[in-house]
Amino acid sequence: MILFFASVGFLLLGYFVYGAIVDRAFGVDPSRPTPAVTMEDGVDYMVMPTWKIFLIQLLNIAGLGPIYGPILGALYGPVALIWIVFGCIFGGAVHDYFSGMLSVRYEGRGVPDIVGQNLGNAFKQFMRVFSIVLLILVGVVFFLGPAELLQSLTGIDRNVLIGAIIAYYFLATILPIDKIIGRIYPIFGAVLVFMALGTITMLIVKGYEFFPQKTFENINPEGLPLWPLMFITIACGAVSGFHATQSPMMARCLPNEKYGRSVFYGSMIAEGVIALIWATLAISFFHTPEALNGVLAKGGPGLVVNEVSIALLGQVGGIFAIIGVVVLPITSGDTAFRSARLIVADMLDFSQKEQGKRLVIAVPLFAIGFLISLSDFGLIWRYFGWANQTLAAVVLWTAAMYLARVGKTHWIATVPAVFMTAVVVSFIVNSPIGFNLSINVATIIGIAVTIVCTVAFFVKVRRLSVRTSEVARP
């Protein structure tokens, strides 16, 4: 158990120590009014209690990723936990913090405008299209996934469940944020905590062996390379670009900048703990990688969740735990469509105070999402994984450029940006959904592209410093 509890301890330590460093680097100003105060509209901009914002942010970002990703990543052994810990502290939480706090500084604007402010108009236009496509993919993934889980639990027809979930998503997308999301998310949060803590506690109580010796190696039975695949597979529990699309929603409700670390950095650390729990459950419950892989081949991560929850918590407790897992994607899918609406509204400078104007944007978004849902779920998930991590790399470069522009230490964002750039380029060059080249060639190309991006970044930083020094001259 030492590795598991040490991993949890490092995550908590990361919040209190490294989170404080990130907070100081950004330069929080408690006296500066936030958009929730200066732009209150009763729909998207409004002051909410910090504890409620934290829970909403956690449920927004914690979709299927911190459960399905770690379960699949468990086939790489305990190295999965190491990636979750270091990725979360130095990458994911930094990414989430800056995507939220930069939105606070930029009037609650979405990720395309944040990127455009720091990387230029060309990136802004690209990110408008990229973000909307990613959010629709997320919304689709997160109503297909929970529908399949609920079907296995209740026996209700999958299409009926999809229809009910879409109807809920639509209401959550167009109604003021305090009407549905602000009211039911605290309840969902309690179920989520029960699910995570209950399963890991019973794993210990029932005497399961933590990390059998055989798992201390890359035992992925398909021989899939740890680099770069694991860093794409375990996304939401370590680093996830999708979170950057969610943070602006809570940036529009944050009452004071001093709460930014607890809401944005802290929610990512909490998601990391959830990811650690499910990676541990997957490795320890099935004893051998062959047993885990057999369940995955039979019914995917959803069947793993079902078997683990019922075996550890009993029939009733298991149902609550499964509901907790279902809640995660639903509370990310609804806000994915809501975020897409806000990005389109920002792009068109289209007021969202009137319900009719919200419908004008929401209806086409859901129509497109429904058409995409008719495609193969596995293919959608694979493209989502790559697009998700690509967005994370872009947002980290954006944070690094912001820090360089304001004369702060940019390395806290630059280093993870460099790493994630190498990951996403190597993956798409190697993957069958991309260029399908050998891993050695893909890695060389990934490193080369990363070097070019890094050099371009420092050239721009150098130009900024020269202009600043020229302006400062008497």
PADO-479425 format. One line per 4 residues: number of its first residue (from 1); their letters; for each residue x, y, z of C-alpha. Coordinates in nm, 4 decimals, always signed. Layout:
! PADO-479425
NUM> a> X:Y:Z  ...
! end
This chain:
! PADO-479425
1> milf> +0.0000:+0.0000:+0.0000  +0.2993:+0.2309:+0.0427  +0.3080:+0.3347:-0.3246  -0.0638:+0.4181:-0.3305
5> fasv> -0.0687:+0.6226:-0.0100  +0.2625:+0.7894:-0.0960  +0.1090:+0.8917:-0.4297  -0.1937:+1.0452:-0.2562
9> gfll> +0.0386:+1.2191:-0.0116  +0.2486:+1.3662:-0.2911  -0.0653:+1.5022:-0.4594  -0.1722:+1.6766:-0.1395
13> lgyf> +0.1803:+1.8076:-0.0859  +0.1788:+1.9322:-0.4446  -0.1337:+2.1371:-0.3755  +0.0056:+2.3095:-0.0670
17> vyga> +0.3620:+2.3626:-0.1911  +0.3708:+2.3774:-0.5700  +0.0203:+2.5209:-0.5870  +0.1366:+2.8142:-0.3726
21> ivdr> +0.4347:+2.8665:-0.6062  +0.2047:+2.8759:-0.9087  -0.0318:+3.1141:-0.7296  +0.2540:+3.3561:-0.6550
25> afgv> +0.3877:+3.3314:-1.0106  +0.0503:+3.4352:-1.1486  +0.0215:+3.7278:-0.9104  -0.3202:+3.7026:-0.7482
29> dpsr> -0.4790:+4.0371:-0.6637  -0.7602:+4.0013:-0.4033  -0.8539:+4.3696:-0.4459  -0.9266:+4.3281:-0.8180
33> ptpa> -1.3007:+4.2821:-0.8947  -1.3775:+3.9581:-1.0793  -1.6112:+3.9238:-1.3819  -1.8719:+3.7644:-1.1533
37> vtme> -1.9006:+4.1040:-0.9834  -1.8448:+4.3473:-1.2711  -2.0401:+4.1601:-1.5437  -2.3204:+3.9888:-1.3497
41> dgvd> -2.6048:+3.8879:-1.5850  -2.8048:+3.6282:-1.3900  -2.7300:+3.3551:-1.6466  -2.3576:+3.2808:-1.6841
45> ymvm> -2.1975:+3.5586:-1.4760  -2.2910:+3.5474:-1.1079  -2.1192:+3.5176:-0.7692  -2.1443:+3.1706:-0.6158
49> ptwk> -2.0058:+3.0254:-0.2881  -1.6496:+2.8988:-0.3234  -1.7297:+2.5474:-0.1975  -1.9995:+2.5149:-0.4601
53> ifli> -1.7716:+2.6448:-0.7356  -1.5094:+2.3878:-0.6343  -1.7573:+2.0988:-0.6542  -1.8952:+2.2182:-0.9868
57> qlln> -1.5440:+2.2583:-1.1287  -1.4463:+1.9090:-1.0081  -1.7524:+1.7482:-1.1615  -1.7118:+1.9527:-1.4816
61> iagl> -1.3586:+1.8262:-1.5414  -1.3951:+1.4727:-1.4012  -1.5693:+1.2898:-1.6843  -1.5017:+0.9302:-1.7826
65> gpiy> -1.1324:+1.0184:-1.8159  -1.0155:+0.9762:-1.4519  -1.1869:+0.6353:-1.4392  -1.1656:+0.4801:-1.7857
69> gpil> -0.8187:+0.6218:-1.8591  -0.6521:+0.4866:-1.5401  -0.8268:+0.1487:-1.5804  -0.6784:+0.1133:-1.9299
73> galy> -0.3504:+0.2656:-1.8150  -0.3281:+0.0084:-1.5338  -0.2056:-0.2375:-1.7959  +0.1230:-0.0479:-1.7852
77> gpva> +0.1608:-0.1277:-1.4147  +0.2322:+0.1124:-1.1257  +0.4170:+0.3487:-1.3603  +0.0633:+0.4711:-1.4311
81> liwi> +0.0450:+0.6076:-1.0761  +0.3762:+0.7863:-1.1158  +0.2488:+0.9614:-1.4287  -0.0751:+1.0595:-1.2532
85> vfgc> +0.1152:+1.2171:-0.9628  +0.3797:+1.4073:-1.1580  +0.1514:+1.4889:-1.4505  -0.1165:+1.6246:-1.2186
89> ifgg> +0.1086:+1.8405:-0.9965  +0.3385:+1.9854:-1.2621  +0.1168:+1.9687:-1.5698  -0.2561:+1.9254:-1.5244
93> avhd> -0.3072:+2.1450:-1.2184  -0.0858:+2.4189:-1.3669  -0.2867:+2.3960:-1.6898  -0.6194:+2.4165:-1.5073
97> yfsg> -0.5075:+2.7005:-1.2833  -0.3974:+2.9232:-1.5694  -0.6945:+2.8410:-1.7912  -0.9190:+2.9526:-1.5045
101> mlsv> -0.7268:+3.2533:-1.3771  -0.6483:+3.3913:-1.7232  -1.0200:+3.3725:-1.7954  -1.0806:+3.5727:-1.4763
105> ryeg> -0.8346:+3.8352:-1.6015  -0.9899:+3.8372:-1.9514  -1.3517:+3.9027:-1.8451  -1.4474:+3.5356:-1.8277
109> rgvp> -1.3660:+3.4756:-2.1933  -1.3204:+3.1227:-2.3294  -1.0051:+2.9412:-2.4323  -0.9895:+3.0752:-2.7936
113> divg> -0.9744:+3.4355:-2.6706  -0.7228:+3.3482:-2.3970  -0.4987:+3.1789:-2.6534  -0.5439:+3.4644:-2.9006
117> qnlg> -0.4472:+3.7267:-2.6444  -0.1120:+3.5568:-2.5926  -0.0248:+3.3588:-2.9073  -0.1829:+3.5785:-3.1732
121> nafk> -0.4939:+3.6024:-3.3916  -0.4102:+3.3020:-3.6112  -0.4093:+3.0761:-3.3046  -0.7318:+3.2407:-3.1871
125> qfmr> -0.9181:+3.1549:-3.5082  -0.7813:+2.8008:-3.5102  -0.8759:+2.7475:-3.1472  -1.2311:+2.8655:-3.2072
129> vfsi> -1.2920:+2.5796:-3.4481  -1.0783:+2.3287:-3.2579  -1.2436:+2.3988:-2.9207  -1.5980:+2.3740:-3.0532
133> vlli> -1.5232:+2.0451:-3.2312  -1.3560:+1.9054:-2.9173  -1.6470:+2.0083:-2.6946  -1.9021:+1.8468:-2.9247
137> lvgv> -1.6904:+1.5283:-2.9273  -1.6795:+1.5391:-2.5467  -2.0539:+1.5885:-2.5269  -2.1125:+1.2925:-2.7585
141> vffl> -1.8674:+1.0659:-2.5741  -2.0261:+1.1624:-2.2440  -2.3804:+1.0748:-2.3372  -2.2899:+0.7462:-2.5078
145> gpae> -2.0690:+0.6276:-2.2185  -2.3152:+0.6790:-1.9303  -2.6005:+0.5422:-2.1413  -2.4131:+0.2128:-2.1805
149> llqs> -2.3356:+0.1995:-1.8060  -2.6986:+0.2685:-1.7146  -2.8182:+0.0071:-1.9622  -2.6010:-0.2570:-1.7946
153> ltgi> -2.7398:-0.1494:-1.4559  -3.1112:-0.1112:-1.5388  -3.1737:-0.3039:-1.8614  -3.3431:+0.0026:-2.0141
157> drnv> -3.2933:+0.0411:-2.3888  -2.9751:+0.2325:-2.4717  -3.1493:+0.4695:-2.7158  -3.4096:+0.5660:-2.4554
161> liga> -3.1359:+0.6464:-2.2079  -2.9460:+0.8502:-2.4690  -3.2615:+1.0501:-2.5369  -3.3116:+1.1223:-2.1659
165> iiay> -2.9477:+1.2278:-2.1202  -2.9603:+1.4584:-2.4239  -3.2781:+1.6209:-2.2910  -3.1041:+1.6892:-1.9589
169> yfla> -2.7944:+1.8241:-2.1390  -3.0106:+2.0623:-2.3381  -3.1762:+2.2078:-2.0278  -2.8409:+2.2398:-1.8477
173> tilp> -2.7007:+2.4188:-2.1532  -2.9652:+2.6898:-2.1857  -3.0853:+2.7538:-1.8273  -2.9021:+2.9900:-1.5865
177> idki> -2.6109:+2.8129:-1.4193  -2.7670:+2.8256:-1.0717  -3.0957:+2.6624:-1.1780  -2.9758:+2.3050:-1.2446
181> igri> -2.5974:+2.2829:-1.2238  -2.5696:+2.4930:-0.9081  -2.8365:+2.2896:-0.7297  -2.7710:+1.9243:-0.8111
185> ypif> -2.3918:+1.9179:-0.8399  -2.3338:+1.9225:-0.4604  -2.5496:+1.6079:-0.4350  -2.3597:+1.4455:-0.7192
189> gavl> -2.0372:+1.5429:-0.5440  -2.1394:+1.3486:-0.2321  -2.2099:+1.0386:-0.4439  -1.8724:+1.0774:-0.6136
193> vfma> -1.6865:+1.0941:-0.2815  -1.8714:+0.7841:-0.1581  -1.7807:+0.5948:-0.4746  -1.4111:+0.6784:-0.4632
197> lgti> -1.3462:+0.6399:-0.0909  -1.5822:+0.3450:-0.0444  -1.4231:+0.1235:-0.3087  -1.0608:+0.1851:-0.2051
201> tmli> -1.1497:+0.1372:+0.1643  -1.3136:-0.1990:+0.0977  -1.0198:-0.3064:-0.1174  -0.8049:-0.2641:+0.1938
205> vkgy> -1.0581:-0.4129:+0.4381  -1.1057:-0.7266:+0.2245  -0.7310:-0.7817:+0.2103  -0.6587:-0.7489:-0.1603
209> effp> -0.2902:-0.7471:-0.2483  -0.1781:-0.4050:-0.3683  +0.0270:-0.4266:-0.6882  +0.1209:-0.7931:-0.7300
213> qktf> +0.4868:-0.8302:-0.8247  +0.4114:-0.9114:-1.1877  +0.2634:-0.5677:-1.2466  +0.5957:-0.3903:-1.1944
217> enin> +0.6585:-0.3926:-1.5673  +0.4849:-0.2844:-1.8851  +0.2475:-0.5779:-1.9142  +0.0166:-0.4341:-2.1786
221> pegl> -0.0778:-0.7566:-2.3585  -0.1046:-0.5924:-2.6993  +0.2520:-0.4651:-2.6772  +0.1415:-0.1045:-2.7164
225> plwp> +0.4310:+0.1296:-2.6335  +0.4280:+0.3173:-2.3068  +0.5640:+0.6173:-2.4965  +0.3583:+0.8030:-2.6038
229> lmfi> +0.0390:+0.6025:-2.5641  +0.0132:+0.6012:-2.1842  +0.0231:+0.9826:-2.1749  -0.2743:+0.9939:-2.4119
233> tiac> -0.4647:+0.7102:-2.2412  -0.4346:+0.8545:-1.8894  -0.5387:+1.2093:-1.9694  -0.8022:+1.3523:-1.7378
237> gavs> -0.6329:+1.2226:-1.4235  -0.3009:+1.3864:-1.5128  -0.3234:+1.6484:-1.7907  -0.6353:+1.7302:-1.9930
241> gfha> -0.7016:+2.0111:-2.2402  -1.0768:+1.9633:-2.2020  -1.0472:+2.1256:-1.8590  -0.9455:+2.4550:-2.0227
245> tqsp> -1.2870:+2.4697:-2.1865  -1.4598:+2.4206:-1.8497  -1.2633:+2.6606:-1.6306  -1.4093:+2.9808:-1.7844
249> mmar> -1.7561:+2.8818:-1.6616  -1.6410:+2.8959:-1.3014  -1.4184:+3.1970:-1.3753  -1.7468:+3.3782:-1.4399
253> clpn> -1.8669:+3.2843:-1.0902  -1.5497:+3.3289:-0.8811  -1.6090:+3.5946:-0.6113  -1.2399:+3.6754:-0.5536
257> ekyg> -0.9059:+3.5907:-0.7169  -0.7705:+3.4582:-0.3854  -0.9885:+3.1478:-0.4279  -0.8341:+3.0556:-0.7634
261> rsvf> -0.5865:+2.8032:-0.6234  -0.8479:+2.6057:-0.4300  -1.0974:+2.6046:-0.7178  -0.8764:+2.5438:-1.0220
265> ygsm> -0.5515:+2.3893:-0.8946  -0.7306:+2.2077:-0.6118  -1.0004:+2.0473:-0.8261  -0.7347:+1.8967:-1.0532
269> iaeg> -0.5530:+1.7508:-0.7516  -0.8840:+1.5995:-0.6373  -0.9325:+1.4471:-0.9812  -0.5818:+1.3048:-0.9593
273> vial> -0.6815:+1.1250:-0.6384  -0.9817:+0.9727:-0.8184  -0.7530:+0.8571:-1.0990  -0.5104:+0.7026:-0.8477
277> iwat> -0.7933:+0.5106:-0.6838  -0.9187:+0.3574:-1.0097  -0.5706:+0.2718:-1.1374  -0.5075:+0.0956:-0.8049
281> lais> -0.8420:-0.0831:-0.8130  -0.7796:-0.2091:-1.1663  -0.4311:-0.3386:-1.0834  -0.5120:-0.4893:-0.7428
285> ffht> -0.8645:-0.6272:-0.7786  -0.7917:-0.8583:-1.0726  -0.4562:-0.9847:-0.9387  -0.3068:-1.0440:-1.2838
289> peal> -0.2907:-0.8317:-1.5997  -0.4394:-1.1225:-1.7947  -0.7507:-1.1180:-1.5761  -0.7897:-0.7416:-1.6139
293> ngvl> -0.7386:-0.7605:-1.9887  -0.9956:-1.0383:-2.0137  -1.2632:-0.8225:-1.8494  -1.1667:-0.5248:-2.0673
297> akgg> -1.1932:-0.7389:-2.3813  -1.5336:-0.8635:-2.2724  -1.6988:-0.5363:-2.1716  -1.4472:-0.2520:-2.1603
301> pglv> -1.3811:-0.0243:-1.8595  -1.7532:-0.0093:-1.7857  -1.7608:-0.3791:-1.6998  -1.4529:-0.3315:-1.4792
305> vnev> -1.6363:-0.0591:-1.2867  -1.9424:-0.2815:-1.2508  -1.7531:-0.5884:-1.1250  -1.5253:-0.3977:-0.8867
309> sial> -1.8048:-0.1890:-0.7338  -2.0467:-0.4750:-0.6670  -1.7756:-0.7126:-0.5416  -1.6326:-0.4586:-0.2962
313> lgqv> -1.9463:-0.2764:-0.1813  -2.2213:-0.5335:-0.2264  -2.5270:-0.5025:-0.4485  -2.6703:-0.1834:-0.2942
317> ggif> -2.3391:-0.0101:-0.2320  -2.2204:-0.1165:-0.5757  -2.5203:+0.0448:-0.7395  -2.4418:+0.3730:-0.5606
321> aiig> -2.0809:+0.3463:-0.6723  -2.1820:+0.2836:-1.0335  -2.4189:+0.5809:-1.0144  -2.1188:+0.7835:-0.8967
325> vvvl> -1.9307:+0.6753:-1.2082  -2.2295:+0.7589:-1.4277  -2.2516:+1.1031:-1.2687  -1.8970:+1.1932:-1.3774
329> pits> -1.9478:+1.1864:-1.7546  -2.2957:+1.3362:-1.7287  -2.1653:+1.6340:-1.5298  -1.8972:+1.6904:-1.7928
333> gdta> -2.1167:+1.6302:-2.0958  -2.3745:+1.8900:-1.9952  -2.1103:+2.1574:-1.9370  -1.9284:+2.0610:-2.2593
337> frsa> -2.2290:+2.1751:-2.4607  -2.2710:+2.4769:-2.2341  -1.9058:+2.5738:-2.2909  -1.9503:+2.5320:-2.6663
341> rliv> -2.2476:+2.7706:-2.6498  -2.0405:+3.0290:-2.4634  -1.7494:+3.0048:-2.7088  -1.9815:+3.0508:-3.0076
345> adml> -2.1500:+3.3440:-2.8317  -1.8127:+3.5080:-2.7605  -1.7064:+3.4506:-3.1212  -2.0227:+3.6138:-3.2591
349> dfsq> -2.0428:+3.8739:-2.9793  -2.3958:+3.7435:-2.9247  -2.5647:+3.8280:-2.5928  -2.6772:+3.5224:-2.3937
353> keqg> -2.8961:+3.6999:-2.1422  -3.2109:+3.6259:-2.3449  -3.3212:+3.2615:-2.3589  -3.4171:+3.2845:-2.7267
357> krlv> -3.0609:+3.3768:-2.8209  -2.9280:+3.0831:-2.6205  -3.1570:+2.8521:-2.8159  -3.0314:+2.9892:-3.1488
361> iavp> -2.6844:+2.8552:-3.0644  -2.7749:+2.5450:-2.8617  -3.0098:+2.3774:-3.1108  -2.7555:+2.3508:-3.3973
365> lfai> -2.4856:+2.2306:-3.1546  -2.7034:+1.9441:-3.0353  -2.8063:+1.8562:-3.3907  -2.4391:+1.8234:-3.4888
369> gfli> -2.3674:+1.6217:-3.1750  -2.6474:+1.3774:-3.2544  -2.5147:+1.3191:-3.6069  -2.1638:+1.2538:-3.4732
373> slsd> -2.3047:+1.0072:-3.2185  -2.4068:+0.7787:-3.5058  -2.0358:+0.7127:-3.5733  -1.8230:+0.4418:-3.4096
377> fgli> -1.7769:+0.5175:-3.0375  -1.4234:+0.3746:-3.0265  -1.3101:+0.5956:-3.3138  -1.4629:+0.9053:-3.1535
381> wryf> -1.2842:+0.8248:-2.8247  -0.9437:+0.7843:-2.9925  -0.9696:+1.1164:-3.1742  -1.0959:+1.2810:-2.8574
385> gwan> -0.7879:+1.1573:-2.6676  -0.5450:+1.3125:-2.9136  -0.7425:+1.6375:-2.9544  -0.7732:+1.6646:-2.5771
389> qtla> -0.3982:+1.6479:-2.5148  -0.3217:+1.8754:-2.8107  -0.5387:+2.1438:-2.6569  -0.3543:+2.0951:-2.3267
393> avvl> -0.0216:+2.1610:-2.4998  -0.1556:+2.4791:-2.6621  -0.2964:+2.6118:-2.3330  +0.0310:+2.5417:-2.1517
397> wtaa> +0.2222:+2.7359:-2.4211  -0.0341:+3.0148:-2.3737  +0.0293:+3.0223:-1.9975  +0.4055:+3.0285:-2.0585
401> myla> +0.3728:+3.3208:-2.2988  +0.1515:+3.5122:-2.0563  +0.4072:+3.4709:-1.7786  +0.6879:+3.5791:-2.0114
405> rvgk> +0.4878:+3.8848:-2.1219  +0.4321:+4.0029:-1.7653  +0.7920:+3.9358:-1.6658  +0.7267:+3.6310:-1.4444
409> thwi> +0.9011:+3.2916:-1.4336  +0.7506:+3.1038:-1.7271  +0.9227:+2.7670:-1.6708  +0.6368:+2.6296:-1.4605
413> atvp> +0.4296:+2.6258:-1.7823  +0.7055:+2.5950:-2.0439  +0.8412:+2.2584:-1.9237  +0.5047:+2.0733:-1.9290
417> avfm> +0.4212:+2.2463:-2.2603  +0.7385:+2.1042:-2.4155  +0.6645:+1.7564:-2.2820  +0.3022:+1.7502:-2.3986
421> tavv> +0.3988:+1.8788:-2.7444  +0.6360:+1.5855:-2.7859  +0.3624:+1.3469:-2.6677  +0.0865:+1.4611:-2.9026
425> vsfi> +0.3078:+1.4908:-3.2118  +0.4691:+1.1496:-3.1529  +0.1266:+0.9937:-3.0954  -0.0449:+1.1229:-3.4080
429> vnsp> +0.2555:+1.0337:-3.6263  +0.2641:+0.6801:-3.4829  -0.1082:+0.6104:-3.4403  -0.3238:+0.4279:-3.7010
433> igfn> -0.5683:+0.7207:-3.6752  -0.2806:+0.9478:-3.7821  +0.0195:+0.8737:-4.0071  +0.0816:+0.5163:-3.8838
437> lsin> +0.4615:+0.5421:-3.8911  +0.6953:+0.3399:-3.6685  +0.7394:+0.4532:-3.3089  +1.1088:+0.5335:-3.3643
441> vati> +1.0321:+0.7609:-3.6601  +0.7365:+0.9132:-3.4739  +0.9521:+0.9929:-3.1719  +1.2190:+1.1599:-3.3865
445> igia> +0.9545:+1.3721:-3.5602  +0.7905:+1.4504:-3.2249  +1.1191:+1.5725:-3.0790  +1.1990:+1.7745:-3.3923
449> vtiv> +0.8601:+1.9509:-3.3932  +0.8930:+2.0183:-3.0200  +1.2350:+2.1780:-3.0712  +1.0919:+2.4019:-3.3449
453> ctva> +0.8020:+2.5082:-3.1189  +1.0372:+2.5754:-2.8279  +1.2746:+2.7835:-3.0400  +0.9794:+2.9811:-3.1810
457> ffvk> +0.8579:+3.0457:-2.8263  +1.1939:+3.1802:-2.7075  +1.2340:+3.3931:-3.0215  +0.8996:+3.5567:-2.9462
461> vrrl> +0.9910:+3.5994:-2.5785  +1.3164:+3.7637:-2.6849  +1.1312:+4.0065:-2.9118  +0.8921:+4.0919:-2.6299
465> svrt> +1.1804:+4.1655:-2.3927  +1.3494:+4.3872:-2.6535  +1.0289:+4.5867:-2.7089  +0.9766:+4.6209:-2.3337
469> seva> +1.3311:+4.7502:-2.2816  +1.2905:+5.0006:-2.5669  +0.9672:+5.1347:-2.4201  +1.1309:+5.1635:-2.0774
473> rp> +1.4175:+5.3782:-2.2080  +1.3974:+5.7511:-2.1173
! end
